[in-house]
Amino acid sequence: MGNTSLEIMLNRFRDPGNSLMISLGSPIGKTLDMQKGFWEYIRAYMNNGPWFDERGNYSESDNFVKSQLNLNTKPSSFLAHWRKTIADKKTATNGKNYLSGMDALMLLGHIMFYPTHWIQGFTHNIAKRKSRNRWPTVVLERLQSDGPATRLIDIEK
């Protein structure tokens, strides 16, 4: 099998009859290797919290996870990044023949999709704000920077 989807079933905390099936991963590029890697990342995070290395093993520091989170950029910042890239190319060549066809195409594409990306970020921020106080305290404990003291499965048992 070349392609696959990654799905998980979530049971509501202290209400096992209330469950939800969620498809994880992107809608494209669902190769088996990509899905296995994504699952291993989720599994390591669930088992170890944010303290694991690039192989998923327990680590005393969260440097690997922080390095991965630093790679995440907001789509609405793509336009500013590309404009800076073009400005750097102009500076490096003293303004002589610095703009390639791909640069122009990427700039135009980012300009065209900027409103969509901005609306996406705005909607995401509102959704985060609305869901902030809806979690039980035992779940909110897991969102703190020092991590949980217990596992949810142990509390349920």
N, C-alpha and C positions, 0 to 999 in steps of 0.2 A: 504494500500500500504506500503510495507516494504522498498523499495528502490526508490530513485528518483534522478534526476539530477538537478543542479542549473544552470540556464542559464539567462543571461541578454542581453538586446539589447542596444547597444550604438549608439547614434547619434553624428555625427561629430559636433563640436562646430560651430555654425553659418551656418551650412549646414545640415538641418534636413533630406534632401533626401539621404544623405550618411550615411548608418547605417551598423552596424556590430553585429552579434550574437556571444557571447562568452560563452563557457561552463566553469563554475567555479568549483572549488573543485578538489579533486584527482580522478584519474580514478578508484580507488577501495574504498570500504567503503562508499558507497553513501546511508547510511541509512537516513531516513527522519529526525531523531533527529539531526544527524550530519550536514545535509544540513541546517536545521533551525538555528542551532547554528552559522554556518558559515555566513548565511545571516544576522543574528542579529548583528554579529560583523561588517560586511561591512556596514549595515544600520547605526549603531551607529557611525562609523567612518565618513560616508558621512554627517550625520546630525550634529555631534558635533566636527568634526575634531579629533585630537588625545587626546581630553580631555573627557574621559568617564571612568567609573568604571567597575567592573566585571559584573554588571547587565545591562550595556549599557546606564546608566543615565549620565547626564552631571556632570562633576567633575572639580574642579578648577585646578587640577594637572594632568599630564599625566603619573603618576607613574605606573598605571596598564598597559598601552600600552607599556611603556619601559620595564616592567618586562616580557611581552610576547615576545617582540623583542629580549631580551637577551636569551631566550630559543632557538632561531633559530640558528642552527649550520650549517656550510657548510659541504656538504657530503665529501669533500676532507679532512676535519679534523677528520673524524671518525677513520682513521687508527692511527693517533697520539693519540687520546683519548683512544683508546683501548690498545695501547702499554703502555700508562701511567697507565691504570687500572691494567694491568698485572704486571707492575713494582711495583705498590703499594701493590698488593697481595703478591708478592715475599718478599717485605720488611716486611710486617706484619707477615709473617710466617717464617721468617729467611731462606727462600729458600727451605723449606721442603714441598714437595707435594703441591705446590701452584697452579699448572696449571691443570685446569679441562678440560674435553673433549670439553665443550662449549667454553671455552677460546680459545683453539686451533682452533676450527672451526670458531669462530668469527674473529680471527686474520687472518686466511687464507682467509676468505671471504672478509675482508677489503683490504687485499693485492691484491686480484684478481680484485676487483672493483675500486681500487684507480686510475688507469689511466682513467677510464670512468668518475669518479667523478671530476678528475682534468680537463679533457677536457670540461665537463659541466660547471664548474666554469669559465674557460678561455673564453668559448663562451658567457656566461652570461655577463662577464665584457666587452667584445667587443661590445655586443648588447647595454649595458647601455651607453657606450661611444658614440656609433653612434647615439643613440636617444636623447642624452642630449640637443641638440640645436634645435630640431624639434618642440617643443611645443610653442604655442603662449604665450605671456607674462602673459595674464590673467590666463592661466593654470599653468605656472611656479610659480605664486604667491602662489598657493596651496601647493607647495612642500617646501616652506620655513618653518623653525622651528616654527615661530610664527603663522603660519596658515593663512587662507584667511580672508579678511575683508568683502567680499560679497560672496553670493552663485552664482554658474554659472547659475542656473535656473532663478535667479532674473535678471542677466545681459541679458539673452536671451529674457526675456519678455520685 
